[in-house]
Structure formats: structure tokens, C-alpha cells
Amino acid sequence: MKLPSVAFAGLLLAAAFALGGCQRNIVKAAPPSVSTPPESVPPPATPPPPAPTTPVPASEPKPQPQPSTPPANANPAPVRPKPAPSTGPAPPAPQEPKPQAPEIAPELSPQQLSADEQRTTVDIQAAEKNLQLASGRQLNAAQEDLVEKVRGFLSQAHDAVREGDWVRASNLAHKAHILSDELVKSL
């Protein structure tokens, strides 16, 4: 009785191994290459130019075409249509000026506006003081990077103050202050 159960287990193990496949060489199909074929615009079909007509008397027989060599210009190049004559350059279409995008800014109460102005001034002064502390020292690359970021934020904060955007100025000045504090701690 042992032999059939061992054979059955071996057969089951072999089937599991065969159905499992190779885990190292998994072949995946490349994504399909999708490209648009180039547009081929057929040349415009132009009717052949009308043959000059000469009145042929009815009594004369029509000449038979001779099987000689065709003339050199038997297949003339297609005639391109001539552009319509213009009386001058077309005037450009008048463009309406695009309206400026509306500025989305929160409406601040006078107290909030005053607080933002005061916070901005304090943060700008603190950041500039910290930059002065670092200005006379030898700085490593990370510290130089911090100095450049602080200067960038201060420049943007000053621009926002000139524009009267105190919320943005306050945020930028606060970022400059925080980075300048990190700079001073790393000295």
C-alpha cells in the first residue's frame, strides 16, 4: 500500500513542478508600437487640358494614328492649379485682448491684514539678521544652498509686499525665517 501513495505523491509533485513553469525566464510581450502612418495627400486631380479643336470637314476621312514612337512629352506633368489672384495681403483678424485671470485672494479683515503685515516684517528682519550672521563665515555646499534659498524667498516676499499680497508675503517670509534659523544652527 505504500508504493501507490508514494507514486501518487511523486506524480502530484511532478505535475505541480511542470505546471509551475520557470520563474527565471518569464517572457513578457512588449507593448504594441502605435504610430500613425504619415498622411499622404494625393495630388489634386486636374482634368487634362482640352485639345485644340479644328473644324474637320465631314468628307475628309480622319487620319489613322501611326504606331510610331510616342513624342517626348507623351506623359506631361500634371498641371498645378494657379492660386486665385489676390488684391494684397489679407488684413489680420482683430484679436480681442485676453482678460487677465482673476486673482483669488482671501478677503482679510483689517485686523488680519495688520497681523500679516506685522508677521511679515518680523520674519523678514529675522531672516536678514540670520543671513548677516552667516555672511562672514566659510560655508559648505549645503549651507550655501540654504543661503540661496533664503535669499530667493526674501526676494519673492519683497515682491509680494510691493504687490500688496500680504498673505503670500507672510508665507514666503516665514519660509525664509525658518530656513535661516536652520542655517544659523548649522554654523
N, C-alpha and C positions, 0 to 999 in steps of 0.2 A: 503494500500500500504506500510505502514511502516513495517509491520511484515515480508513480504517476503525479503525485503532488509536487515533487521536486521538478519534474519535467514541465508541469503546468506553470510553476513559478518561473522557471527559466524561460519558457516561451513567452510569458507575460512580460518579463524584464526585457527580452529581445524586442518585442513589439513596441514597448514604451521607448526604447532606445531608437528604434528605426523611425518611429513617428515623431520623435523629438527633433530630429534634424541637427545640423551642425550649427552651433551658436557662434562660431568664429567667422564664418564666411556668409554672412547674411547679405544678400544682394537686394539692393533697393533700386527701383527704377528711377531714373532721372525725371524731373518734372518736364512735361512736354514743352517743347520750344514753340512759342507762339509768336509769330511775326506776321505782320500784314504784308501781303505782296505789294510790290510797287505798283502804283496806279499807272496804267498805260492808257493814254488818251489817244484814240485813233485819230488820224488826221481828218479834218472835215472833208466829207465827200463833195467834190465840186463837179458839176456836170462838165463834160468836155466842151471845148469851145465849138460853136456851130461852124460847120464847114461852109465856106463861101459858096453861095448858090448862084449859078449862072443859068439863065434860061436855055434849055436844050430843046431844039425843035423836035417835034414828035416824029418826024420822018427819019431822022438820023438814028441809027442804032447806037445803043450805049456801048462804050468801049469795054472790052473784057479785061479784067485785071490780069497782069502778066506775073507769072511765078518767078520773077527775078528777085534779086536780093533786096531786102527792105531798105528804105532810106535810113540815114544815120540817126535821125531823130524820130524813129518809129514809135518809141515809148517816151513821149515828152514828160518832163517833170510836172507834177500836179501844180496847177496854178493856185497860188495863195490869194485868198480874198483880200482886197485892199481895204484898209481901215477907213471908216467914214471920215470925211473931211471935218475938221473942227475949226471953229472960228477963233480959237485961242484957248489958253488954259482955263479949265473949269474952276470956278471960284470955290474955295474950300467951304465945306459946310460949317455954318457957325456953331461953335461949341459953347454950350452953356457952362458956366463955371460950376464946378462941383461944390456943393455946400460942405463946409467943414463938419467933421464928425462932432457930435455934441459931447461935451466934456461931462463925464459922470463924476460928480463930487458930492460928498455928503453935505447936507446943509448943517452948518455948525451954529450953535448959539454963540453969542458974544463971549460968554464965559469959556466955552470950549475953544474958541478961536484964540483967546488970550492965553489959555493954558498951553495950546500947541506952540504959539509964538515963544512963550517963556521956556518951554521944554526944548525947543529947537535951539534957542540961543545958548542955553546951558550946555547942551550936548555938543554944539559946535565949538564952544570955548574949551570944553574939557578935551575934545579930540585934538584941537590945535595945540593945547598945552602939552599933551602927551607926545605929539609929533615933535615939538621943540625939545623935549627931554631926550628923544631918540636921535635928534639931528647931529649931535656931536660925537656919536659913538660908531664904532666899527660894527656893521650889521652883517649877519649871514644871509643866505638866499631867502630863507623863509621869512626873516624879519623884513627884508627889502620888499618882499611880496606884500606883506601886511601894510607897509608904509604906502605902497602904490594903491592898494585897495582903499585905505583910509582917505588918501588924497582924492581918489575918484568919487567916493561917497560924499566927501565935503564939497567937491565941485558941483556935484548934482544937487546937493542940498542948497547951495547958494543960488543955483539956477532956479530951483523951485521957490525960494524966497522971493526972487525977483519977479517970478510969475504970480506970486500971491497964493501959491498952493501950499498952505501951511501943513496940511496933513502929510503930503508927500515929503516936504522938507523935514518934518519932525521924524518920520520913519528913517530917512536917509541919514540924518544927523545922529540918530540913536544907533544905527548900524556902525557909523564911523566911530562913535564913542566906545562901543563895545570892542571893536577891533583894536582901537588904540589902547584900551586897557590891557588887552591880550599882548600887545606889543611891549608895553611897559613891563608886564610881568615876565616876559621872556628875556629882558635885558640883563 
